[in-house]
Amino acid sequence: MREHAFDHDNRTPGQVLFQTDQRVKIWLQTVSHNQLMLSAVDGGPTRLDLLFKVVDRQCIRSSYDGLVVRFPHADEDFPADAFVLESGDIRDHVCARVFFWQAEEETDFSTSSMAARMLPLPFEPLWIHGGRRPGWEPTGPVIPLGDLIDAVTSETPDPPAGFRHVHVVVVRTDDGGREITVPVAVYLTRAEAEEALRSEIAAKAAVMARAAEPDARIQDTLVAKELARTTIERWIVPVPIRL
């Protein structure tokens, strides 16, 4: 596995931090710690992830055909905390506290996966075998994995004794090259979860409508293009939490 981390404390203007000829696209973005992850999606020999933490601002596209991440040159007009994303004639940027990149010949559910570090899971992840990864702690109430499986596979509507249900919105996306399933939000009632799904679907429909207008913004056009080529499934899972 290769992993590298960079911040602005000891930067050299114009220093190249990462470079690839593979196609890279936005893979995950979370409110927690303002995290943004990009990932290579063209089936290369290794899994390739780029992670920005404590993101303050960003001006990026949904995907890049080849990418260089570097510090700005001294004569370039970028914010002081910017990482430049360069692809051909494109010069985008992400303002963040730190940038990591990682390449390894393991699955997306390995202990060291950057996605594993980002996802706010309320239960111990399946890839942990016989102990935790050092420094990893769940971000929500801890649920014994066996009890969780029993609860979500049981036909009874009542949670086990000592638990109550919350309602987790799970999303599966498939862009024809890679499929990913992640929990994206937790709600106290099913009605709140259903309303969130309706709002999210309406927001995507609004983007598609704006992109179809003659004077559409390029950002709406890019997002609509990605939505059009991506299959999105959504469902709600009742998850028990210990009282």
DANORBEL-V476412 format. One record per residue. N is the residue number from 1. RES is the residue in one small letter. SS is DSSP state (hx for helix, st for strand, lp for the rest). PHI is phi in radians with two decimals (* if undefined). PSI is psi in whole degrees, -180 to 180 (NA if undefined). Layout:
BEGIN
n & res & ss & phi & psi
N & RES & SS & PHI & PSI
N & RES & SS & PHI & PSI
END
This chain:
BEGIN
n & res & ss & phi & psi
1 & m & lp & * & 138
2 & r & st & -1.99 & 130
3 & e & st & -2.47 & 137
4 & h & st & -2.40 & 144
5 & a & st & -2.27 & 142
6 & f & st & -2.44 & 140
7 & d & st & -2.32 & -173
8 & h & lp & -1.64 & 1
9 & d & lp & -1.16 & -39
10 & n & lp & -2.22 & 44
11 & r & lp & -1.40 & 152
12 & t & lp & -1.98 & 122
13 & p & lp & -0.91 & 132
14 & g & lp & 1.40 & -2
15 & q & lp & -1.10 & 128
16 & v & st & -1.41 & 124
17 & l & st & -1.75 & -27
18 & f & st & -2.78 & 146
19 & q & st & -2.67 & 137
20 & t & st & -2.65 & 152
21 & d & st & -1.63 & -6
22 & q & st & -1.28 & 159
23 & r & st & -1.36 & 131
24 & v & st & -2.13 & 139
25 & k & st & -2.45 & 164
26 & i & st & -1.09 & 130
27 & w & st & -1.97 & -46
28 & l & st & -2.54 & 148
29 & q & st & -2.52 & 130
30 & t & st & -2.20 & 149
31 & v & lp & -1.23 & -35
32 & s & hx & -1.05 & 117
33 & h & hx & 1.08 & 14
34 & n & hx & 0.88 & 62
35 & q & st & -1.80 & 142
36 & l & st & -2.31 & 128
37 & m & st & -2.15 & 131
38 & l & st & -1.88 & 154
39 & s & st & -2.56 & 145
40 & a & st & -1.28 & 139
41 & v & lp & -2.21 & 12
42 & d & lp & -1.81 & 23
43 & g & lp & 1.24 & 37
44 & g & lp & -1.19 & 175
45 & p & lp & -1.21 & -19
46 & t & lp & -2.26 & 160
47 & r & st & -1.41 & 133
48 & l & st & -2.22 & 116
49 & d & st & -2.16 & 144
50 & l & st & -2.15 & 127
51 & l & st & -2.22 & 127
52 & f & st & -1.93 & 130
53 & k & st & -2.01 & 148
54 & v & st & 0.97 & 60
55 & v & st & -1.36 & 127
56 & d & st & -1.72 & -44
57 & r & st & -2.54 & 157
58 & q & st & -2.66 & 144
59 & c & st & -2.34 & 92
60 & i & lp & -2.42 & 166
61 & r & lp & -1.75 & 170
62 & s & lp & -1.29 & -24
63 & s & st & -2.74 & 162
64 & y & st & -2.41 & 135
65 & d & st & -1.59 & 88
66 & g & st & 1.52 & 143
67 & l & st & -2.66 & 141
68 & v & st & -2.12 & 131
69 & v & st & -1.93 & 128
70 & r & st & -2.61 & 168
71 & f & st & -1.36 & 152
72 & p & lp & -1.13 & 149
73 & h & lp & -1.24 & 158
74 & a & lp & -1.05 & -31
75 & d & lp & -1.65 & 8
76 & e & lp & -1.63 & 146
77 & d & lp & -1.65 & 75
78 & f & lp & -2.14 & 155
79 & p & lp & -1.03 & 158
80 & a & lp & -1.10 & -29
81 & d & lp & -1.76 & 24
82 & a & st & -1.51 & 144
83 & f & st & -1.88 & 125
84 & v & st & -1.48 & 133
85 & l & st & -1.89 & 111
86 & e & st & -1.99 & 130
87 & s & st & -2.57 & 105
88 & g & lp & 1.08 & -122
89 & d & lp & -1.54 & -1
90 & i & st & -1.41 & 135
91 & r & st & -2.28 & 91
92 & d & st & -1.77 & 179
93 & h & st & -2.73 & 156
94 & v & st & -2.23 & 125
95 & c & st & -1.62 & 111
96 & a & st & -2.57 & 164
97 & r & st & -1.35 & -37
98 & v & st & -2.62 & 151
99 & f & st & -2.22 & 131
100 & f & st & -2.08 & 150
101 & w & st & -2.41 & 152
102 & q & st & -2.56 & 137
103 & a & st & -2.31 & 130
104 & e & st & -2.75 & 156
105 & e & lp & -1.67 & 59
106 & e & lp & -2.34 & 169
107 & t & lp & -1.33 & 170
108 & d & lp & -1.23 & -10
109 & f & lp & -1.92 & 21
110 & s & lp & -1.26 & 162
111 & t & lp & -0.99 & -37
112 & s & lp & -1.61 & 3
113 & s & lp & -1.02 & 136
114 & m & hx & -1.12 & -33
115 & a & hx & -1.09 & -37
116 & a & hx & -1.08 & -31
117 & r & hx & -1.38 & -22
118 & m & hx & -1.57 & -41
119 & l & lp & -1.11 & 125
120 & p & lp & -1.45 & 85
121 & l & lp & -1.63 & 137
122 & p & lp & -1.50 & 4
123 & f & st & -2.39 & 163
124 & e & lp & -1.16 & 126
125 & p & lp & -1.13 & 154
126 & l & lp & -1.17 & -22
127 & w & lp & -1.44 & -4
128 & i & lp & -1.46 & 119
129 & h & lp & -2.12 & 115
130 & g & lp & 1.24 & 25
131 & g & lp & 2.52 & 168
132 & r & lp & -1.60 & 155
133 & r & lp & -1.20 & 135
134 & p & lp & -0.94 & 130
135 & g & lp & 1.53 & -7
136 & w & lp & -1.54 & 130
137 & e & lp & -2.41 & 142
138 & p & lp & -1.13 & 150
139 & t & lp & -1.61 & -4
140 & g & lp & -2.31 & -172
141 & p & lp & -1.03 & 138
142 & v & lp & -1.42 & 128
143 & i & st & -2.06 & 127
144 & p & lp & -0.96 & 130
145 & l & hx & -1.02 & -40
146 & g & hx & -1.08 & -42
147 & d & hx & -1.13 & -37
148 & l & hx & -1.11 & -47
149 & i & hx & -1.08 & -44
150 & d & hx & -1.05 & -41
151 & a & hx & -1.22 & -43
152 & v & hx & -1.44 & -13
153 & t & hx & -1.80 & -7
154 & s & lp & -1.41 & 148
155 & e & lp & -1.48 & -11
156 & t & lp & -1.24 & 139
157 & p & lp & -1.39 & -12
158 & d & lp & -1.65 & 140
159 & p & lp & -1.27 & 165
160 & p & lp & -1.06 & 159
161 & a & lp & -1.00 & 136
162 & g & lp & 1.53 & 1
163 & f & st & -2.14 & 163
164 & r & st & -2.35 & 161
165 & h & st & -1.59 & 140
166 & v & st & -2.00 & 170
167 & h & st & -2.14 & 114
168 & v & st & -1.74 & 126
169 & v & st & -1.49 & 122
170 & v & st & -1.98 & 137
171 & v & st & -2.19 & 134
172 & r & st & -2.03 & 127
173 & t & st & -2.08 & 146
174 & d & st & -2.51 & 113
175 & d & lp & -1.74 & 15
176 & g & lp & 1.58 & -13
177 & g & lp & -2.05 & -28
178 & r & lp & -2.75 & 142
179 & e & st & -2.00 & 139
180 & i & st & -2.47 & 139
181 & t & st & -2.14 & 125
182 & v & st & -2.46 & 147
183 & p & st & -1.34 & 132
184 & v & st & -1.98 & -21
185 & a & st & -2.85 & 157
186 & v & st & -2.21 & 136
187 & y & st & -2.26 & 152
188 & l & lp & -1.30 & -30
189 & t & lp & -2.20 & 156
190 & r & hx & -1.16 & -34
191 & a & hx & -1.07 & -41
192 & e & hx & -1.13 & -40
193 & a & hx & -1.12 & -42
194 & e & hx & -1.14 & -39
195 & e & hx & -1.14 & -38
196 & a & hx & -1.10 & -41
197 & l & hx & -1.11 & -44
198 & r & hx & -1.09 & -42
199 & s & hx & -1.13 & -41
200 & e & hx & -1.15 & -41
201 & i & hx & -1.14 & -41
202 & a & hx & -1.13 & -39
203 & a & hx & -1.12 & -42
204 & k & hx & -1.17 & -38
205 & a & hx & -1.11 & -37
206 & a & hx & -1.15 & -38
207 & v & hx & -1.10 & -44
208 & m & hx & -1.07 & -39
209 & a & hx & -1.17 & -43
210 & r & hx & -1.14 & -37
211 & a & hx & -1.16 & -24
212 & a & lp & -1.42 & -9
213 & e & lp & -1.34 & 151
214 & p & lp & -1.04 & -34
215 & d & lp & -1.81 & 34
216 & a & lp & -1.07 & 142
217 & r & lp & -1.19 & 148
218 & i & hx & -1.10 & -33
219 & q & hx & -1.12 & -43
220 & d & hx & -1.12 & -39
221 & t & hx & -1.11 & -43
222 & l & hx & -1.15 & -44
223 & v & hx & -1.13 & -43
224 & a & hx & -1.09 & -38
225 & k & hx & -1.08 & -44
226 & e & hx & -1.16 & -41
227 & l & hx & -1.09 & -38
228 & a & hx & -1.14 & -30
229 & r & lp & -1.73 & 6
230 & t & lp & -2.05 & 129
231 & t & st & -1.51 & 128
232 & i & st & -2.15 & 122
233 & e & st & -1.99 & 142
234 & r & st & -2.33 & 142
235 & w & st & -2.70 & 168
236 & i & st & -2.01 & 128
237 & v & st & -1.99 & 124
238 & p & st & -1.32 & 123
239 & v & st & -2.05 & 130
240 & p & st & -1.43 & 139
241 & i & st & -2.11 & 147
242 & r & st & -1.26 & 132
243 & l & lp & -1.31 & NA
END
